[in-house]
Amino acid sequence: MQFIDLAAQYQHLKTRIDNRIQEVLDHGQYIMGPEVQELESQLADYVGVKHAITCANGTDALTLSLMVLDVKEGDAVFCPTFTFFATAETIAYEGATPVFVDSNPDTFNICPIDLEKRIQAVIAQGKLTPKAIIAVDLFGLPADYPALEALAKKYDLKLIEDAAQGFGGEISGQRAGSFGDIATTSFFPAKPLGCYGDGGAIFTNNDEYADLIRSYRVHGKGKDKYDNVRIGMNSRLDTIQAAILLEKLAEFPIELKSRNEAALRYHQQLADKFKVPSVPPGYVSSWAQYTLQSEQRDAAMQQYKSQGIPTVIYYGTCMHEQTAFAHLNYQVGDFPIAEKLARSVFSLPMHGYL
Ligand SMILES: *Cc1c(COP(=O)(O)O)cnc(C)c1O
């Protein structure tokens, strides 16, 4: 049994994907070919935003967002400590200081109550300028955007949605990728919507941000690519990856339904044995992961393994426990809920062909 069965998905979509790749080989526009534009327009429609701008990967999507918001040295950017490293990494990469926040034990997402405490602490200390929040749609469930948007407004902070795992999720019919000032996603093969290499996208309703992102992703271009008006980067999505994503996006609603059916079956069979993930009323998860909590994690994982069922720990190390952030001087016990999650979570196989 596969943890994420990309081979089963490919067998199902093989003719369509092969034909799409062949079309790119025939027209030969490997960089910024017509499939890139077609995909961007379909992504914007699906998410329900004005602009979808593709880029090289989900990490660059976050970096480009922070560049657009002018996040720099001396700024504090708040993010969950229980997340994938890239969320916090990009903050530090831009020279700013990541300020970590504890999680909600039921949804795994950033806790708005702890967030407000951490914002107030940074203000009271007076050393850093509170600038932005990066919320993560962890394991596919959108973060608590109604509460986060209120806090962003109250403290005049920008809000970024890291929807690398959240693409396909919803709150009251509003799709992941449409929350906050800017949202990002990743098309890494194992994400809910993945390509066959690296890929990413940025979503926004703000025209000015969209223009800046389109410039930053191609060497800070102005009128054309040999007119460079700012320092940017090279972060484009390959045309072949866009072609693959067009076929995968067409199938995505069916796969999303199947993932949700699988999650329901897990819930029905496992709720009396483990703490199962909870989805608040009005929320839809894309189930990037189906994550259980157990005090006897090792034994549970071992038992699944003996039955041929792979399990994986996402994530066993919080950001404040990472060597790369040791200089921030966080202590064990600073984030009791996230630390407990890191010691008790494990994920079961999840994909649209389970
Ligand atoms: C995967 C992931 C990223 C980074 O995406 P890449 O495409 O691998 O660069 C960022 N944030 C989260 C939460 C992720 O899961």
The ligand as an ORCA input file, in Angstrom:
! r2SCAN-3c Opt
* xyz 0 1
  C       5.208     22.118      1.044
  C       5.055     23.318      1.860
  C       5.709     24.525      1.557
  C       6.762     24.655      0.506
  O       6.402     24.230     -0.785
  P       7.545     23.753     -1.810
  O       6.809     23.729     -3.125
  O       8.008     22.433     -1.384
  O       8.612     24.780     -1.809
  C       5.435     25.643      2.342
  N       4.581     25.567      3.369
  C       3.948     24.430      3.702
  C       3.001     24.427      4.864
  C       4.176     23.255      2.987
  O       3.552     22.134      3.328
*
